Amino acid sequence: MTTIATTETLSVNVAVPAAMPSVHRRALITWLAVYPTITVALALLGPEMGGLPVFLKTLVLTVIVVPVSAYLLVPMLMKANQRLTARFTR
């Protein structure tokens, strides 16, 4: 009885996740997303919300600012941070 041993090399591309930025950098990125969004929302909606109680103004602003920041701006800024970090660590 004869056995033939073969070895095959498999090449697998595995994406290595980028290191998570420090909590301080994440806080800065979040602030860079939230502050301008609140400023723009207040500038656009402030006059229309003038007569509303403060808790309703806050509700309207957070309904707009939180999704825009969480789903659009923070991910964009995190990608930009990742690219900048990669560029400067080469």
DOVO-393865 format. One record per atom (N, C-alpha, C): x, y, z; residue number from 1. Coordinates in nm, 3 decimals. Layout:
<tipas>
         X         Y         Z   pos
         X         Y         Z   NUM
...
</tipas>
This chain:
<tipas>
         X         Y         Z   pos
     0.083    -0.116     0.000     1
     0.000     0.000     0.000     1
     0.089     0.124     0.000     1
     0.061     0.216    -0.091     2
     0.139     0.336    -0.106     2
     0.053     0.457    -0.072     2
     0.107     0.545     0.009     3
     0.037     0.670     0.041     3
     0.117     0.785    -0.016     3
     0.045     0.878    -0.068     4
     0.108     0.997    -0.124     4
     0.070     1.115    -0.036     4
     0.170     1.181     0.015     5
     0.146     1.298     0.099     5
     0.162     1.423     0.015     5
     0.065     1.508     0.020     6
     0.074     1.634    -0.051     6
     0.053     1.747     0.048     6
     0.118     1.852     0.021     7
     0.097     1.972     0.103     7
     0.055     2.084     0.010     7
    -0.047     2.150     0.048     8
    -0.095     2.265    -0.028     8
    -0.089     2.387     0.061     8
    -0.050     2.495     0.000     9
    -0.046     2.621     0.073     9
    -0.166     2.703     0.030     9
    -0.245     2.738     0.127    10
    -0.361     2.822     0.099    10
    -0.327     2.966     0.133    10
    -0.359     3.052     0.044    11
    -0.340     3.194     0.068    11
    -0.476     3.255     0.103    11
    -0.484     3.306     0.221    12
    -0.610     3.364     0.267    12
    -0.585     3.509     0.302    12
    -0.667     3.596     0.245    13
    -0.658     3.737     0.279    13
    -0.747     3.763     0.399    13
    -0.685     3.802     0.506    14
    -0.758     3.829     0.628    14
    -0.740     3.977     0.661    14
    -0.850     4.046     0.672    15
    -0.844     4.188     0.707    15
    -0.819     4.200     0.856    15
    -0.714     4.266     0.890    16
    -0.682     4.290     1.030    16
    -0.753     4.417     1.072    16
    -0.838     4.409     1.174    17
    -0.909     4.530     1.214    17
    -0.813     4.635     1.268    17
    -0.844     4.757     1.236    18
    -0.762     4.868     1.284    18
    -0.778     4.881     1.435    18
    -0.673     4.924     1.497    19
    -0.679     4.945     1.642    19
    -0.779     5.055     1.673    19
    -0.855     5.035     1.778    20
    -0.955     5.134     1.819    20
    -0.882     5.256     1.873    20
    -0.924     5.375     1.831    21
    -0.861     5.496     1.885    21
    -0.885     5.506     2.036    21
    -0.803     5.584     2.100    22
    -0.817     5.601     2.244    22
    -0.951     5.667     2.276    22
    -0.992     5.654     2.400    23
    -1.120     5.711     2.442    23
    -1.119     5.863     2.424    23
    -1.004     5.924     2.440    24
    -0.994     6.070     2.423    24
    -1.012     6.109     2.276    24
    -0.952     6.031     2.187    25
    -0.967     6.061     2.044    25
    -1.110     6.035     1.999    25
    -1.174     5.928     2.049    26
    -1.314     5.901     2.016    26
    -1.405     6.013     2.066    26
    -1.375     6.065     2.186    27
    -1.455     6.176     2.239    27
    -1.439     6.299     2.151    27
    -1.318     6.326     2.106    28
    -1.294     6.440     2.017    28
    -1.368     6.421     1.884    28
    -1.362     6.301     1.829    29
    -1.432     6.272     1.703    29
    -1.582     6.291     1.720    29
    -1.636     6.242     1.831    30
    -1.779     6.258     1.858    30
    -1.815     6.405     1.870    30
    -1.734     6.479     1.943    31
    -1.759     6.622     1.959    31
    -1.753     6.693     1.823    31
    -1.656     6.654     1.738    32
    -1.645     6.716     1.605    32
    -1.767     6.686     1.518    32
    -1.836     6.579     1.547    33
    -1.959     6.548     1.474    33
    -2.079     6.619     1.534    33
    -2.089     6.620     1.667    34
    -2.209     6.668     1.734    34
    -2.218     6.821     1.737    34
    -2.111     6.889     1.772    35
    -2.116     7.034     1.787    35
    -2.160     7.106     1.659    35
    -2.098     7.080     1.545    36
    -2.145     7.149     1.424    36
    -2.288     7.112     1.385    36
    -2.326     6.986     1.410    37
    -2.461     6.944     1.376    37
    -2.564     7.018     1.461    37
    -2.537     7.031     1.589    38
    -2.627     7.107     1.677    38
    -2.632     7.253     1.634    38
    -2.516     7.309     1.603    39
    -2.510     7.450     1.562    39
    -2.593     7.475     1.437    39
    -2.578     7.388     1.336    40
    -2.654     7.404     1.212    40
    -2.803     7.383     1.237    40
    -2.838     7.281     1.315    41
    -2.979     7.255     1.344    41
    -3.042     7.372     1.419    41
    -2.970     7.428     1.515    42
    -3.023     7.544     1.587    42
    -3.037     7.665     1.497    42
    -2.941     7.686     1.410    43
    -2.948     7.800     1.318    43
    -3.066     7.787     1.223    43
    -3.092     7.665     1.177    44
    -3.202     7.645     1.082    44
    -3.338     7.637     1.149    44
    -3.344     7.572     1.265    45
    -3.473     7.548     1.330    45
    -3.503     7.640     1.447    45
    -3.404     7.713     1.494    46
    -3.423     7.798     1.611    46
    -3.541     7.893     1.603    46
    -3.551     7.970     1.494    47
    -3.664     8.063     1.486    47
    -3.800     7.993     1.484    47
    -3.809     7.877     1.418    48
    -3.936     7.805     1.411    48
    -3.973     7.741     1.545    48
    -3.874     7.714     1.629    49
    -3.900     7.649     1.757    49
    -3.905     7.748     1.873    49
    -3.908     7.877     1.840    50
    -3.902     7.979     1.943    50
    -4.007     7.968     2.052    50
    -4.128     7.931     2.018    51
    -4.236     7.927     2.115    51
    -4.250     7.794     2.188    51
    -4.169     7.695     2.151    52
    -4.181     7.563     2.214    52
    -4.112     7.561     2.350    52
    -4.161     7.479     2.441    53
    -4.089     7.461     2.568    53
    -3.953     7.395     2.543    53
    -3.863     7.416     2.635    54
    -3.725     7.370     2.616    54
    -3.716     7.218     2.597    54
    -3.800     7.140     2.666    55
    -3.791     6.995     2.650    55
    -3.834     6.952     2.510    55
    -3.926     7.024     2.446    56
    -3.963     6.992     2.308    56
    -3.854     7.035     2.209    56
    -3.791     7.149     2.235    57
    -3.678     7.191     2.151    57
    -3.568     7.086     2.156    57
    -3.540     7.039     2.277    58
    -3.436     6.937     2.294    58
    -3.474     6.809     2.222    58
    -3.599     6.770     2.232    59
    -3.647     6.650     2.164    59
    -3.628     6.662     2.013    59
    -3.669     6.773     1.956    60
    -3.656     6.793     1.811    60
    -3.509     6.789     1.771    60
    -3.425     6.860     1.845    61
    -3.282     6.862     1.812    61
    -3.219     6.725     1.821    61
    -3.250     6.650     1.926    62
    -3.188     6.518     1.942    62
    -3.238     6.419     1.838    62
    -3.365     6.432     1.796    63
    -3.417     6.345     1.690    63
    -3.339     6.366     1.561    63
    -3.291     6.485     1.538    64
    -3.214     6.516     1.417    64
    -3.065     6.488     1.438    64
    -3.009     6.538     1.547    65
    -2.864     6.536     1.567    65
    -2.810     6.395     1.593    65
    -2.877     6.317     1.675    66
    -2.824     6.185     1.712    66
    -2.811     6.093     1.590    66
    -2.914     6.074     1.508    67
    -2.896     5.986     1.392    67
    -2.792     6.039     1.292    67
    -2.796     6.169     1.265    68
    -2.699     6.225     1.170    68
    -2.556     6.203     1.220    68
    -2.535     6.224     1.348    69
    -2.401     6.205     1.405    69
    -2.363     6.058     1.411    69
    -2.452     5.974     1.463    70
    -2.419     5.834     1.487    70
    -2.404     5.753     1.358    70
    -2.490     5.778     1.261    71
    -2.489     5.696     1.140    71
    -2.412     5.756     1.023    71
    -2.386     5.884     1.027    72
    -2.320     5.949     0.913    72
    -2.185     6.009     0.951    72
    -2.188     6.104     1.043    73
    -2.067     6.182     1.069    73
    -1.960     6.107     1.147    73
    -1.997     6.040     1.255    74
    -1.896     5.970     1.335    74
    -1.828     5.860     1.252    74
    -1.901     5.776     1.178    75
    -1.831     5.678     1.094    75
    -1.738     5.742     0.991    75
    -1.781     5.852     0.930    76
    -1.694     5.921     0.835    76
    -1.568     5.973     0.902    76
    -1.583     6.033     1.020    77
    -1.468     6.085     1.092    77
    -1.377     5.973     1.143    77
    -1.434     5.859     1.181    78
    -1.352     5.745     1.225    78
    -1.269     5.692     1.109    78
    -1.327     5.684     0.988    79
    -1.251     5.641     0.870    79
    -1.141     5.740     0.838    79
    -1.172     5.868     0.847    80
    -1.070     5.971     0.822    80
    -0.959     5.961     0.925    80
    -0.994     5.937     1.050    81
    -0.894     5.920     1.155    81
    -0.806     5.799     1.126    81
    -0.868     5.690     1.082    82
    -0.792     5.568     1.050    82
    -0.694     5.593     0.936    82
    -0.739     5.662     0.832    83
    -0.650     5.693     0.718    83
    -0.535     5.783     0.761    83
    -0.567     5.885     0.842    84
    -0.461     5.976     0.888    84
    -0.360     5.904     0.977    84
    -0.412     5.820     1.066    85
    -0.324     5.746     1.154    85
    -0.234     5.652     1.073    85
    -0.290     5.584     0.974    86
    -0.210     5.495     0.889    86
    -0.105     5.572     0.812    86
    -0.142     5.690     0.763    87
    -0.047     5.771     0.685    87
     0.071     5.817     0.771    87
     0.043     5.855     0.896    88
     0.150     5.908     0.980    88
     0.230     5.801     1.053    88
     0.184     5.677     1.051    89
     0.260     5.570     1.120    89
     0.341     5.488     1.022    89
     0.338     5.521     0.896    90
     0.421     5.446     0.798    90
     0.566     5.477     0.814    90
</tipas>
